[in-house]
Amino acid sequence: MVRDPIERIRSHYRTRAREGAEKAPLERAVFDNPIYLDFCRYAMQLERYLELSEWFLLEEVRRWPAARESRRRELGVEWQKILNRQVKWKMVHEHTERLVEGAGALTFMEAKELEKRIREQLPPRLADLPFSVDVAQQDTRPINPMRDLVRLINIYNPATGSVSPQPLANLLRDVPPKLARYRVFALNHDHDQELAEAAEHAFRDGGTDAISTNV
């Protein structure tokens, strides 16, 4: 389904006239400016999309450093840095917690809250240090079929010759619990120790037990 081309031309003209980009009357603008008719030649517009592939965007952005538009040039330069593995943010600290269900369970801390706590723990001379926090939850456990009342999974025990869901319940208890991963990034490695210590204080002051890794 495509838009009526006559109505599209009128709408296009009204928009350009309202923005001050078109001064001529509609009857003359349609013939003087080819964009009104070209945008309504839908077959011509669709031809561009037939050339798209999964690599199109990557190849297109690769040419942006030489683009006329300043914004595209900026994005193209940043993308070129990524291709050259010149990453802007360097990971300076990683912190992992087990989110155990039930009473006394740990709550997932949002990035803004953790960033605020870390900044409060930094020395005054680093109060304005630029850094970024990335948080993510990782749940390696499958959906517990023991809680599925509609679909029961029975496991055959060759030693007893019986079928029972109980062995599966025992197996699921050994699956690692839900994890929360917190990573701190900085523009360089000049203050890795200060950031790592501030991050650990931020968690310790919150009363949490954690597994930490300094990378």
Secondary structure, DSSP 8 states (H G I E B T S, - for coil): ----HHHHHHHHHHHHHHTTS--S-HHHHHHH-THHHHTT-HHHHHHHHHT--TTHHHHHHHTGGG-SSHHHHHHHHHHHHHHTT--S-EEEEEEEEEE--STT------HHHHHHHHHHHS-GGGTT--EEEEEEEE------GGG-SSS---EEETTTTEEESHHHHHHHHTS--EEEEEEEEESSSTTHHHHHHHHHHHHHTTT---EEE--
